[in-house]
Amino acid sequence: MLTVRCRFVNASTHRQIADFIWDICNLLRGVYKRNEYRKVILPLTVLRRFDCVLAPTKQAVLDEHARSDGQIDTVKHQLLQNAAQRPFYNTSKLDFRRLLDDPNELAANLVGYIEAFSENVREVMKRFGFEAHVAHMAEKDRLYRVVQAFASVDLSPARVDNMQMGYVFEELIRVGAEQANEEAGEHFTPREVIRLMVSLLLSPEPDLGREYVVKTIYDPACGTGGMLSVAEDYLRDHNSHANPLLYGQDLNDEAWAVCKSDMLIKGHDADRIILGDTFTNDGYQHRPDGQPWTFDYMLANPPFGVEWKQQKQFIDNEHNTLGWDGRFGAGTPRITDGALLFLQHMLSKMRPPDAGGGGSRIAIVFNGSPLFTGDAGSGESNIRRWIIENDWLEAIVALPDQLFYNTGISTYVWVLTNRKEPRRAGRVQLIDGRQFLIKMRKSLGNKRNELSQAHIDDLTRIHGSFTHGETRDLTDEDPVTHQPRTRPRVVSKIFDNADFGHRKITVERPLRLNFAADTIRIERLEDSKAFKNLATSKKRPGPAHDAEVAAGQARQDEIRALLKQLAAKTSADEMFDRETFVKALSDEALERGTRLTAAERKAVLSALSERDPQAEICKDRHGKPEPDPDLRDTETMPLNEDIDEYMSREVLPHVPDAWLDHAKTKVGYEIPLNRHFYVYEPPRPLEEIDYDLHELERDIIGLLAEVTE
């Protein structure tokens, strides 16, 4: 069956190749759990790819290895790279087919074959932890059949180009992650989404056609390297002499190993793909000359809704100690979603714009949370404010839902730059691409929709035209008939930066209280915590404890007597001015020789007062009205509107005694993209609804008649 399947692979797509490789998992049943298959399949796929790539220069490397024996390591390494015509090589006489010639020594020979690779490949295989699986498969008598199956599949560049191979790796990781119940989408992004991001990022660039242009491209969450690969392909398609330099970092061992393998095969400097946590161990903090790293272009698809609790201490320390000199000066988002941390990290690596161009462009995929999560003054809002007020946000494109493998939620591409075109200065473009989709014949995980190249081209044109109110005839589902309908929809809107800002103002109203020393209110004092605490002691049980409690009880009796006498003198009448009541209380206390402490006085006033809109305003010691916390309200107003005019129009006509507490005013930013593209659906006419109800009634009556016959 494997031989037949292999012939089919020779004319198949990357998906069929991946299916073939996963069929080999049948050989692992009983030896490995289903969620462990990829621990064998993925490293063997990478190893077989290396084997096929090196096949044409195998003999040349062996000859050079024999000739250069005795040379110093650095010289020998360079000679072997030259012979292999690759930045890696293998000095073993074995390959996948020759490994099968000695079944009894297959395990040892396979380990020796891996050890004969150059250091960069050995490092990749080490991250897979593959050597332990070689021993395990040999012990369970599965190794020969698995290696034999892989030896039968042709993964040479002539058969499977680099892009197709990237798809194969991604498919293996996706299926393996699903089997292991992990987040597959953390490691890669659908290629059509990457093509859109790259197109939005690079299409406006005027200098990409320059001969031998050198551009640096960076992905701080590079996964298997899909974004870097597509960006490189775009540059080379538009300029065969372009020299893109690719840089990346990722925390996941498997994804990093695949990405580094891909870079090695393509001839890039694979050392630019760094393994580690981008937040706590930034691999691109400083260049060898001490200058900070900056890049021309940056792309990322950070994990959606993943908490950053493990990195919190490091990030908070950088935020608090370095401030704006660090990466997180604008603030930190809530602990449950670190997506905006990635964006701040990328913004810290922008090239300064200069007369010769300079500057950087960034494209990043987010879910909806970074658009609006967080109230004014929160970390998310402050980060958005920092970005927009610095005029870095160029555009946001809303994508269709069910576009990613691991989630069906809506996603958005943010495009940012520190060198906007003059026409875009101070403005942000929102693009509604939610209806730009085609349904897939077969879903892949949660991915049921995809972007066609025509959609990518059209969205890029919409971005490039920068036109407010641009429309497209789009097809959606009628909410009543559930039939497809086509109608013109606005797909592009332009806003000033300030349109996304707002002020959260605090409106205060005066505290108005009446007071009375009546029986009911005096009883309230008994429930007061401060009053109860008078007759308690923190001392250990004993004479001192009992004496302190007794003294407290005596003090309570003293206060009760004071209030009883006050009630008699005031006839328990209500007083509508706090100053008048306080004077009466103080006079009675002075007469009785009872001096109330501040805490006791506060407890008494609280118990004997009630809110009364007809009472006089309570004032502080400076003669200013005291605010009533229960009547405090907040209002959200546009940033570009005058506060006094807003108060005069929206607040004071309803509550004339209100005032604004300017000290509590906060500025916030949010981007309600869906609201800006909302289309009102008028309700159906009542006549149609009534007709449908009658039709349903007739149908029900007919069905009941059939049942009762």
C-alpha positions as CSV (number, residue, x, y, z in Angstrom):
1,M,0.0,0.0,0.0
2,L,2.9,2.4,0.8
3,T,4.3,2.0,-2.7
4,V,1.1,2.8,-4.4
5,R,0.5,5.7,-2.2
6,C,4.0,7.0,-2.9
7,R,3.3,7.0,-6.6
8,F,0.2,9.0,-5.9
9,V,2.3,11.5,-3.9
10,N,4.5,12.3,-6.9
11,A,1.5,14.0,-8.5
12,S,-0.1,15.4,-5.3
13,T,-0.4,18.5,-3.4
14,H,1.3,19.3,-0.1
15,R,-1.9,18.1,1.7
16,Q,-1.6,14.7,0.1
17,I,2.1,14.5,1.0
18,A,1.2,15.3,4.6
19,D,-1.6,12.7,4.5
20,F,1.0,10.1,3.2
21,I,3.4,10.9,6.0
22,W,0.6,10.7,8.6
23,D,-0.4,7.3,7.2
24,I,3.0,6.1,8.4
25,C,1.5,6.7,11.9
26,N,-0.3,3.4,11.4
27,L,3.1,1.8,12.0
28,L,3.4,3.6,15.4
29,R,0.1,2.4,16.8
30,G,0.5,0.5,20.1
31,V,4.1,1.9,20.4
32,Y,3.0,5.6,20.8
33,K,-0.1,7.3,21.9
34,R,-2.0,9.2,19.2
35,N,-0.9,12.5,20.6
36,E,2.8,11.4,20.5
37,Y,2.9,10.6,16.8
38,R,4.3,13.9,15.7
39,K,7.4,13.4,18.0
40,V,8.5,10.9,15.4
41,I,6.9,12.1,12.2
42,L,8.0,15.7,12.3
43,P,11.7,15.2,12.9
44,L,11.8,12.3,10.4
45,T,10.2,14.6,7.8
46,V,12.8,17.3,8.5
47,L,15.6,14.7,8.3
48,R,14.3,13.2,5.1
49,R,14.1,16.7,3.6
50,F,17.7,17.4,4.5
51,D,18.6,14.0,3.1
52,C,17.0,14.8,-0.3
53,V,18.4,18.3,-0.5
54,L,21.9,17.1,0.0
55,A,21.6,14.1,-2.4
56,P,23.0,15.9,-5.5
57,T,26.2,17.0,-3.8
58,K,26.6,13.9,-1.5
59,Q,29.7,12.5,-3.3
60,A,31.3,15.9,-3.6
61,V,31.0,16.4,0.2
62,L,32.5,12.9,0.9
63,D,35.4,13.7,-1.5
64,E,36.0,17.0,0.2
65,H,35.8,15.5,3.6
66,A,38.5,13.0,2.7
67,R,40.7,15.7,1.2
68,S,40.3,18.2,4.0
69,D,41.2,15.8,6.8
70,G,43.7,17.5,9.0
71,Q,42.5,21.0,8.3
72,I,41.5,23.3,11.2
73,D,37.7,23.0,12.0
74,T,36.7,26.5,10.6
75,V,38.5,25.9,7.3
76,K,37.1,22.4,7.0
77,H,33.6,23.6,7.8
78,Q,33.8,26.2,5.0
79,L,35.1,23.7,2.5
80,L,32.4,21.3,3.2
81,Q,29.7,24.0,2.9
82,N,31.1,24.9,-0.5
83,A,31.1,21.3,-1.6
84,A,27.5,20.9,-0.4
85,Q,26.5,24.2,-2.0
86,R,24.4,24.7,1.2
87,P,25.1,26.2,4.7
88,F,24.9,22.6,6.0
89,Y,26.3,19.2,5.1
90,N,26.5,15.5,6.1
91,T,29.8,13.6,6.1
92,S,28.3,10.1,6.5
93,K,28.5,7.6,3.6
94,L,24.9,6.7,4.6
95,D,21.6,8.1,3.4
96,F,18.0,7.0,4.0
97,R,18.2,4.2,1.5
98,R,21.6,2.9,2.6
99,L,20.5,2.9,6.2
100,L,18.2,0.1,5.2
101,D,21.0,-2.2,4.1
102,D,21.9,-3.1,7.7
103,P,18.7,-3.7,9.6
104,N,20.5,-5.0,12.7
105,E,22.5,-1.8,13.1
106,L,19.9,0.6,11.9
107,A,19.4,2.4,15.2
108,A,23.2,3.0,15.8
109,N,23.7,3.9,12.1
110,L,20.7,6.4,12.2
111,V,22.1,8.1,15.2
112,G,25.6,8.2,13.6
113,Y,24.1,9.6,10.4
114,I,22.5,12.4,12.4
115,E,25.8,13.1,14.2
116,A,27.5,13.4,10.8
117,F,25.5,16.5,10.0
118,S,27.0,20.0,10.5
119,E,26.4,21.5,13.9
120,N,23.4,23.7,12.8
121,V,21.4,20.6,11.8
122,R,22.5,18.6,14.9
123,E,21.1,21.5,17.0
124,V,17.8,21.3,15.1
125,M,17.5,17.5,15.7
126,K,18.5,18.0,19.3
127,R,15.5,20.2,19.9
128,F,13.3,17.5,18.5
129,G,14.7,15.1,21.1
130,F,14.7,12.5,18.3
131,E,17.5,10.2,19.5
132,A,15.4,8.8,22.4
133,H,12.7,7.9,19.9
134,V,15.1,6.1,17.7
135,A,16.0,3.8,20.6
136,H,12.3,3.4,21.5
137,M,11.3,2.4,18.0
138,A,14.2,0.0,17.7
139,E,13.2,-1.7,21.0
140,K,9.6,-2.1,19.7
141,D,10.8,-3.4,16.3
142,R,9.2,-0.4,14.4
143,L,12.3,1.6,13.3
144,Y,13.1,-0.3,10.1
145,R,9.6,-0.1,8.7
146,V,9.2,3.6,9.6
147,V,12.6,4.5,8.0
148,Q,11.7,2.4,5.0
149,A,8.4,4.3,4.5
150,F,10.2,7.7,4.7
151,A,12.9,6.5,2.3
152,S,10.1,5.8,-0.3
153,V,8.8,9.4,-0.3
154,D,10.6,12.0,-2.5
155,L,11.0,15.3,-0.7
156,S,13.7,16.8,-3.0
157,P,13.4,20.4,-4.0
158,A,12.7,19.4,-7.6
159,R,9.7,17.4,-6.4
160,V,8.5,19.6,-3.5
161,D,9.6,23.3,-3.6
162,N,10.3,25.3,-0.5
163,M,6.8,26.8,-0.3
164,Q,5.1,23.4,-0.7
165,M,7.5,22.0,2.0
166,G,6.4,24.8,4.3
167,Y,2.8,23.8,3.8
168,V,3.7,20.2,4.6
169,F,5.4,21.2,7.9
170,E,2.5,23.3,8.9
171,E,0.0,20.6,8.1
172,L,1.9,18.1,10.2
173,I,2.1,20.6,13.1
174,R,-1.6,21.5,12.8
175,V,-2.8,17.9,12.8
176,G,-0.3,16.9,15.5
177,A,-1.4,19.8,17.7
178,E,-5.0,18.9,17.3
179,Q,-4.3,15.3,18.3
180,A,-2.4,16.6,21.3
181,N,-5.3,19.0,22.1
182,E,-2.9,22.0,21.7
183,E,-3.2,25.4,20.0
184,A,-2.1,24.7,16.5
185,G,-2.6,28.3,15.4
186,E,0.0,29.5,17.8
187,H,2.7,28.1,15.5
188,F,1.6,29.3,12.1
189,T,-0.9,31.4,10.1
190,P,-2.9,30.5,7.0
191,R,-0.7,31.4,4.0
192,E,-3.4,33.5,2.3
193,V,-3.6,35.7,5.5
194,I,0.2,36.1,5.4
195,R,0.0,37.1,1.7
196,L,-2.5,39.7,2.5
197,M,-0.4,41.1,5.4
198,V,2.7,41.1,3.2
199,S,0.8,42.8,0.4
200,L,-0.5,45.5,2.7
201,L,3.0,46.0,4.1
202,L,5.0,46.1,1.0
203,S,2.7,47.3,-1.9
204,P,3.1,51.0,-1.0
205,E,6.9,50.8,-0.9
206,P,8.5,52.9,-3.6
207,D,12.0,51.5,-3.4
208,L,11.4,47.8,-3.7
209,G,12.3,48.0,-7.4
210,R,15.7,49.4,-6.7
211,E,18.5,47.1,-7.8
212,Y,20.1,45.0,-5.1
213,V,17.9,46.5,-2.4
214,V,18.5,45.1,1.0
215,K,15.6,44.8,3.4
216,T,15.4,43.3,6.9
217,I,12.3,41.4,7.9
218,Y,11.5,40.4,11.5
219,D,8.9,38.2,13.2
220,P,9.1,38.0,17.0
221,A,6.7,35.0,17.1
222,C,7.9,33.3,13.9
223,G,6.6,29.8,14.5
224,T,7.5,27.7,11.5
225,G,8.6,30.8,9.6
226,G,5.6,31.2,7.2
227,M,5.5,35.0,7.4
228,L,9.2,35.3,6.8
229,S,9.0,33.0,3.8
230,V,6.0,34.7,2.1
231,A,7.6,38.1,2.7
232,E,10.8,36.9,1.0
233,D,8.9,35.4,-1.9
234,Y,7.0,38.7,-2.4
235,L,10.2,40.7,-2.5
236,R,11.9,38.3,-4.9
237,D,8.8,38.2,-7.2
238,H,8.9,42.0,-7.5
239,N,12.7,42.3,-7.6
240,S,14.8,39.3,-8.5
241,H,17.9,41.2,-7.3
242,A,16.4,42.0,-3.8
243,N,18.3,40.7,-0.8
244,P,15.9,40.1,2.0
245,L,17.5,39.3,5.4
246,L,15.2,37.3,7.6
247,Y,15.1,37.4,11.4
248,G,12.9,35.6,13.9
249,Q,12.4,34.3,17.3
250,D,10.1,31.7,18.9
251,L,9.7,29.9,22.2
252,N,8.4,26.6,20.9
253,D,11.1,24.0,20.2
254,E,9.3,22.2,17.4
255,A,8.3,25.3,15.5
256,W,11.7,26.8,15.9
257,A,13.4,23.6,14.6
258,V,11.1,23.6,11.6
259,C,11.8,27.3,10.9
260,K,15.5,26.9,11.3
261,S,15.5,23.9,9.0
262,D,13.6,25.9,6.4
263,M,16.1,28.8,6.6
264,L,19.0,26.3,6.2
265,I,17.5,24.7,3.1
266,K,16.9,28.1,1.5
267,G,20.5,29.2,2.2
268,H,19.6,31.9,4.7
269,D,21.7,32.6,7.8
270,A,19.8,30.2,10.1
271,D,21.5,31.7,13.2
272,R,19.1,34.6,12.7
273,I,16.3,32.3,14.0
274,I,16.6,32.5,17.7
275,L,15.1,30.1,20.2
276,G,13.8,31.8,23.4
277,D,11.1,33.9,25.0
278,T,10.8,37.2,23.1
279,F,9.8,39.1,26.2
280,T,12.3,37.8,28.8
281,N,15.2,37.0,26.5
282,D,15.0,39.3,23.6
283,G,17.3,37.9,21.0
284,Y,17.5,41.2,19.1
285,Q,18.1,43.7,21.8
286,H,21.5,45.0,20.8
287,R,23.7,44.5,17.8
288,P,27.3,43.5,18.2
289,D,28.3,47.2,18.0
290,G,26.0,47.9,20.9
291,Q,23.3,49.7,18.9
292,P,19.7,48.7,19.2
293,W,18.3,46.3,16.6
294,T,15.8,47.9,14.1
295,F,14.1,46.4,11.1
296,D,12.6,47.6,7.8
297,Y,9.5,45.3,8.1
298,M,8.0,43.4,10.9
299,L,5.1,40.8,10.8
300,A,3.6,38.7,13.6
301,N,0.6,36.6,14.5
302,P,1.0,36.5,18.3
303,P,-1.1,33.9,20.2
304,F,-4.7,35.0,20.8
305,G,-5.8,35.5,24.4
306,V,-2.8,33.8,26.0
307,E,-1.8,35.0,29.5
308,W,1.6,36.3,30.3
309,K,1.7,35.4,34.0
310,Q,5.1,33.6,33.7
311,Q,6.7,36.7,32.2
312,K,4.9,39.2,34.4
313,Q,7.7,39.9,36.9
314,F,10.2,40.5,34.1
315,I,7.9,42.7,32.1
316,D,6.6,44.7,35.1
317,N,10.2,45.3,36.2
318,E,11.2,46.6,32.7
319,H,8.1,48.8,32.6
320,N,8.8,50.3,36.1
321,T,12.5,50.7,35.8
322,L,13.1,51.6,32.1
323,G,9.8,53.4,31.4
324,W,9.8,54.9,27.9
325,D,13.4,53.8,27.4
326,G,12.2,50.2,27.5
327,R,9.7,48.3,25.4
328,F,6.6,48.7,27.6
329,G,6.6,52.3,28.6
330,A,3.0,52.8,27.4
331,G,1.7,50.3,29.9
332,T,0.8,46.6,30.1
333,P,-2.5,44.9,29.2
334,R,-4.5,42.6,31.4
335,I,-2.7,39.4,32.4
336,T,-5.0,37.2,30.3
337,D,-3.9,38.5,26.9
338,G,-0.4,39.5,26.0
339,A,-1.0,40.3,22.3
340,L,-0.4,44.1,22.8
341,L,3.0,43.3,24.4
342,F,4.2,41.9,21.1
343,L,3.1,45.0,19.3
344,Q,5.0,47.2,21.8
345,H,8.0,45.0,21.4
346,M,7.8,45.5,17.6
347,L,7.3,49.2,17.8
348,S,10.5,49.5,19.9
349,K,12.4,48.1,16.9
350,M,11.3,50.6,14.3
351,R,14.0,52.4,12.3
352,P,13.9,56.1,12.8
353,P,12.6,57.9,9.7
354,D,15.1,60.2,8.0
355,A,15.4,62.3,4.9
356,G,16.5,59.3,2.9
357,G,13.3,57.3,3.8
358,G,14.1,55.2,6.8
359,G,11.3,54.2,9.1
360,S,9.6,50.8,9.4
361,R,6.3,49.1,8.5
362,I,4.5,46.6,10.7
363,A,1.7,44.2,10.1
364,I,0.2,42.1,13.0
365,V,-2.8,39.9,13.4
366,F,-5.1,40.4,16.4
367,N,-8.5,39.2,17.6
368,G,-11.0,41.8,18.5
369,S,-9.8,42.3,22.1
370,P,-7.0,44.9,21.3
371,L,-9.5,47.1,19.5
372,F,-11.6,48.0,22.5
373,T,-10.8,46.0,25.6
374,G,-9.9,48.2,28.6
375,D,-11.6,51.3,30.0
376,A,-10.0,54.8,29.8
377,G,-6.8,54.8,31.8
378,S,-6.3,51.0,31.6
379,G,-3.2,49.4,30.1
380,E,-4.9,48.5,26.8
381,S,-6.4,52.0,26.4
382,N,-3.1,53.7,27.2
383,I,-1.3,51.5,24.7
384,R,-3.8,52.4,22.0
385,R,-3.5,56.1,22.9
386,W,0.3,56.0,22.7
387,I,0.1,54.4,19.2
388,I,-2.6,56.7,17.8
389,E,-1.2,59.9,19.2
390,N,2.2,59.1,17.8
391,D,0.4,58.7,14.4
392,W,1.7,55.1,13.9
393,L,-1.6,53.4,13.1
394,E,-2.1,53.4,9.3
395,A,-5.0,50.9,8.8
396,I,-7.0,48.0,10.2
397,V,-8.5,45.4,8.0
398,A,-11.3,43.2,9.4
399,L,-11.1,39.7,8.1
400,P,-13.8,37.0,7.7
401,D,-14.4,34.7,10.6
402,Q,-13.4,30.9,10.5
403,L,-10.2,31.8,8.7
404,F,-7.8,30.3,11.2
405,Y,-7.1,26.6,12.0
406,N,-7.6,26.8,15.8
407,T,-10.3,29.4,16.2
408,G,-13.4,30.6,14.4
409,I,-13.4,34.1,15.9
410,S,-13.0,37.3,13.9
411,T,-9.5,38.6,13.3
412,Y,-8.0,41.9,12.3
413,V,-4.8,42.9,10.5
414,W,-3.2,46.1,11.9
415,V,-0.8,48.0,9.7
416,L,1.5,50.5,11.5
417,T,4.3,52.7,10.4
418,N,6.4,55.6,11.6
419,R,6.7,57.1,8.1
420,K,3.1,57.6,6.8
421,E,2.5,59.0,3.4
422,P,1.5,62.7,3.6
423,R,-2.1,62.0,2.6
424,R,-2.4,59.6,5.6
425,A,-0.8,61.8,8.2
426,G,-3.1,62.1,11.2
427,R,-5.6,59.7,9.8
428,V,-6.5,56.0,10.1
429,Q,-8.2,53.8,7.5
430,L,-10.6,51.1,8.5
431,I,-11.4,48.4,5.9
432,D,-14.2,45.9,6.2
433,G,-13.1,42.7,4.6
434,R,-15.5,40.4,6.5
435,Q,-17.4,39.4,3.4
436,F,-14.3,38.8,1.3
437,L,-14.2,35.0,1.5
438,I,-14.9,31.7,-0.3
439,K,-16.1,28.6,1.4
440,M,-13.7,25.7,1.6
441,R,-14.8,22.4,0.2
442,K,-13.4,20.7,3.3
443,S,-12.7,22.4,6.6
444,L,-9.3,22.2,8.3
445,G,-10.0,22.3,12.0
446,N,-11.9,25.6,12.6
447,K,-10.9,26.9,9.2
448,R,-13.9,26.9,6.9
449,N,-13.3,30.1,4.9
450,E,-10.3,31.3,2.9
451,L,-9.2,34.4,1.0
452,S,-8.7,34.1,-2.8
453,Q,-5.9,35.9,-4.5
454,A,-8.6,38.1,-6.0
455,H,-9.7,39.1,-2.5
456,I,-6.2,39.8,-1.5
457,D,-5.6,42.0,-4.5
458,D,-8.9,43.9,-4.0
459,L,-8.2,44.5,-0.3
460,T,-4.8,45.8,-1.2
461,R,-6.3,48.1,-3.8
462,I,-8.8,49.4,-1.3
463,H,-6.0,50.1,1.1
464,G,-4.0,51.8,-1.6
465,S,-6.8,54.0,-2.9
466,F,-7.4,55.5,0.7
467,T,-10.9,56.5,-0.1
468,H,-13.6,57.3,2.4
469,G,-16.9,55.5,1.6
470,E,-15.6,53.2,-1.1
471,T,-18.1,50.4,-1.8
472,R,-18.2,46.9,-3.2
473,D,-21.1,44.7,-4.3
474,L,-20.9,42.0,-1.7
475,T,-23.0,38.8,-1.1
476,D,-24.3,37.9,2.3
477,E,-27.3,36.0,3.8
478,D,-30.7,37.5,4.2
479,P,-31.6,37.2,7.9
480,V,-35.2,36.4,7.1
481,T,-35.1,34.2,4.0
482,H,-31.6,32.9,4.6
483,Q,-31.0,33.2,0.9
484,P,-27.9,34.9,-0.6
485,R,-28.3,38.5,-1.5
486,T,-25.9,41.0,-3.2
487,R,-25.9,44.6,-2.4
488,P,-23.4,47.5,-2.2
489,R,-21.6,47.8,1.1
490,V,-19.1,50.4,2.3
491,V,-15.7,48.8,2.7
492,S,-13.4,51.7,3.5
493,K,-13.7,54.6,6.0
494,I,-11.2,57.3,6.9
495,F,-11.0,58.8,10.4
496,D,-9.0,61.4,12.1
497,N,-6.8,60.1,14.9
498,A,-8.8,62.0,17.5
499,D,-12.0,60.3,16.4
500,F,-11.0,57.2,18.3
501,G,-10.3,59.1,21.5
502,H,-12.7,59.9,24.3
503,R,-12.7,61.5,27.7
504,K,-14.2,59.7,30.6
505,I,-15.4,62.5,32.9
506,T,-16.6,62.2,36.5
507,V,-19.8,64.2,37.2
508,E,-20.3,65.0,40.9
509,R,-23.4,66.1,42.7
510,P,-23.5,67.6,46.2
511,L,-24.0,65.7,49.4
512,R,-27.3,66.7,51.0
513,L,-28.2,65.2,54.4
514,N,-30.8,65.8,57.1
515,F,-30.1,64.8,60.7
516,A,-32.1,63.7,63.6
517,A,-31.4,62.2,67.0
518,D,-34.4,60.0,67.1
519,T,-34.8,56.4,68.4
520,I,-34.5,54.7,65.1
521,R,-31.4,56.5,64.0
522,I,-29.7,56.1,67.4
523,E,-30.4,52.3,67.1
524,R,-28.4,52.4,63.8
525,L,-25.3,53.4,65.8
526,E,-25.4,50.0,67.5
527,D,-24.7,48.3,64.1
528,S,-21.8,50.6,63.3
529,K,-18.5,48.8,63.2
530,A,-16.6,51.7,64.8
531,F,-19.1,51.8,67.7
532,K,-18.9,48.0,68.2
533,N,-15.1,48.1,68.2
534,L,-15.2,50.4,71.2
535,A,-16.0,47.4,73.4
536,T,-13.4,45.0,71.9
537,S,-9.8,44.3,72.8
538,K,-6.9,42.8,70.9
539,K,-5.2,41.7,74.0
540,R,-5.1,38.0,75.1
541,P,-7.9,36.9,77.4
542,G,-7.1,37.9,81.0
543,P,-7.5,40.8,83.4
544,A,-6.1,43.4,80.9
545,H,-8.4,42.2,78.2
546,D,-11.5,42.3,80.4
547,A,-10.6,45.8,81.7
548,E,-10.3,47.2,78.2
549,V,-13.6,45.7,77.1
550,A,-15.3,47.1,80.3
551,A,-13.8,50.6,79.6
552,G,-15.2,50.4,76.0
553,Q,-18.7,49.4,77.2
554,A,-18.6,52.3,79.6
555,R,-17.7,54.6,76.7
556,Q,-20.6,53.3,74.7
557,D,-23.0,54.0,77.5
558,E,-21.6,57.5,77.7
559,I,-22.2,58.1,74.0
560,R,-25.7,56.6,74.3
561,A,-26.5,59.0,77.2
562,L,-25.2,61.9,75.1
563,L,-27.5,61.1,72.2
564,K,-30.5,60.5,74.4
565,Q,-30.0,63.9,76.0
566,L,-29.6,65.5,72.5
567,A,-32.8,63.8,71.3
568,A,-34.6,65.3,74.3
569,K,-33.3,68.8,73.6
570,T,-34.0,68.8,69.9
571,S,-37.3,66.9,70.3
572,A,-35.8,64.4,67.7
573,D,-36.7,66.9,65.0
574,E,-35.0,66.7,61.6
575,M,-32.3,69.3,60.9
576,F,-31.6,70.1,57.3
577,D,-28.2,71.7,57.7
578,R,-25.2,69.6,58.8
579,E,-23.4,72.6,60.4
580,T,-26.4,73.3,62.6
581,F,-26.6,69.7,63.8
582,V,-22.9,69.4,64.4
583,K,-23.0,72.5,66.5
584,A,-25.9,71.1,68.6
585,L,-24.0,67.8,69.1
586,S,-20.8,69.7,70.1
587,D,-22.7,71.9,72.5
588,E,-24.3,69.0,74.2
589,A,-21.0,67.1,74.4
590,L,-19.3,70.1,75.9
591,E,-22.1,70.5,78.4
592,R,-21.8,66.9,79.5
593,G,-18.0,66.9,79.4
594,T,-18.0,64.2,76.7
595,R,-15.3,64.7,74.1
596,L,-15.9,62.7,70.9
597,T,-13.0,61.4,68.9
598,A,-12.9,61.9,65.2
599,A,-13.9,58.2,64.6
600,E,-16.8,58.4,67.1
601,R,-18.0,61.7,65.7
602,K,-18.0,60.2,62.2
603,A,-19.9,57.1,63.3
604,V,-22.5,59.2,65.1
605,L,-23.1,61.5,62.1
606,S,-23.3,58.6,59.7
607,A,-25.9,56.9,61.9
608,L,-28.1,59.9,62.5
609,S,-28.1,61.2,58.9
610,E,-30.2,60.4,55.8
611,R,-29.9,61.6,52.2
612,D,-32.4,64.3,51.5
613,P,-32.6,66.3,48.2
614,Q,-34.3,69.1,50.0
615,A,-31.5,69.5,52.6
616,E,-28.7,72.0,52.5
617,I,-25.5,71.1,50.7
618,C,-22.8,69.7,53.0
619,K,-19.5,71.5,52.7
620,D,-15.9,70.7,53.5
621,R,-13.6,72.8,55.8
622,H,-12.8,75.0,52.8
623,G,-16.4,75.8,52.2
624,K,-16.6,73.8,49.0
625,P,-19.5,71.4,48.3
626,E,-18.8,67.7,49.3
627,P,-19.6,65.2,46.6
628,D,-22.1,62.5,47.2
629,P,-20.5,59.1,46.2
630,D,-23.9,57.5,45.7
631,L,-24.8,60.2,43.1
632,R,-21.4,60.1,41.3
633,D,-21.6,59.3,37.6
634,T,-19.3,59.0,34.7
635,E,-19.8,60.2,31.2
636,T,-17.9,59.3,28.0
637,M,-17.6,62.2,25.6
638,P,-15.7,62.6,22.3
639,L,-12.1,63.8,22.6
640,N,-12.5,66.5,20.1
641,E,-15.5,68.1,21.9
642,D,-15.3,71.0,24.5
643,I,-16.0,69.7,28.0
644,D,-17.8,72.8,29.1
645,E,-20.1,72.7,26.1
646,Y,-20.8,69.1,26.7
647,M,-21.7,69.7,30.3
648,S,-24.0,72.6,29.4
649,R,-25.8,70.5,26.8
650,E,-25.9,67.0,28.2
651,V,-25.6,67.3,32.0
652,L,-26.6,70.6,33.6
653,P,-30.1,70.8,32.1
654,H,-30.9,67.6,34.0
655,V,-28.9,68.2,37.2
656,P,-28.1,71.9,37.6
657,D,-26.1,71.4,40.8
658,A,-23.6,69.0,39.2
659,W,-20.0,69.8,38.6
660,L,-17.0,68.1,36.9
661,D,-14.1,66.7,38.9
662,H,-11.3,67.5,36.5
663,A,-8.8,65.5,38.6
664,K,-10.7,62.3,37.7
665,T,-10.9,62.9,34.0
666,K,-9.2,60.2,31.9
667,V,-8.4,60.0,28.2
668,G,-9.1,56.7,26.5
669,Y,-8.9,55.3,23.0
670,E,-10.8,52.5,21.4
671,I,-11.5,51.4,17.8
672,P,-15.1,50.2,17.4
673,L,-14.6,49.0,13.8
674,N,-17.7,46.8,13.7
675,R,-19.9,49.7,14.9
676,H,-18.6,52.0,12.1
677,F,-19.6,49.4,9.5
678,Y,-22.9,48.5,11.0
679,V,-25.8,48.4,8.5
680,Y,-29.3,48.9,9.9
681,E,-31.7,46.1,9.0
682,P,-35.3,47.4,9.0
683,P,-37.9,45.1,10.5
684,R,-40.2,43.3,8.2
685,P,-43.6,44.9,7.6
686,L,-46.3,43.8,10.0
687,E,-48.4,42.6,7.1
688,E,-45.8,40.1,6.0
689,I,-45.3,38.8,9.6
690,D,-49.0,38.5,10.0
691,Y,-49.3,36.6,6.7
692,D,-46.5,34.2,7.7
693,L,-48.2,33.5,11.1
694,H,-51.5,32.7,9.4
695,E,-49.7,30.3,7.0
696,L,-48.0,28.6,10.0
697,E,-51.4,28.3,11.8
698,R,-52.9,26.6,8.6
699,D,-50.0,24.2,8.4
700,I,-50.3,23.3,12.1
701,I,-54.0,22.8,11.8
702,G,-53.4,20.5,8.8
703,L,-50.9,18.4,10.6
704,L,-53.2,18.1,13.6
705,A,-56.0,16.9,11.4
706,E,-53.7,14.2,9.9
707,V,-52.9,13.0,13.4
708,T,-56.5,12.8,14.6
709,E,-57.8,11.0,11.6
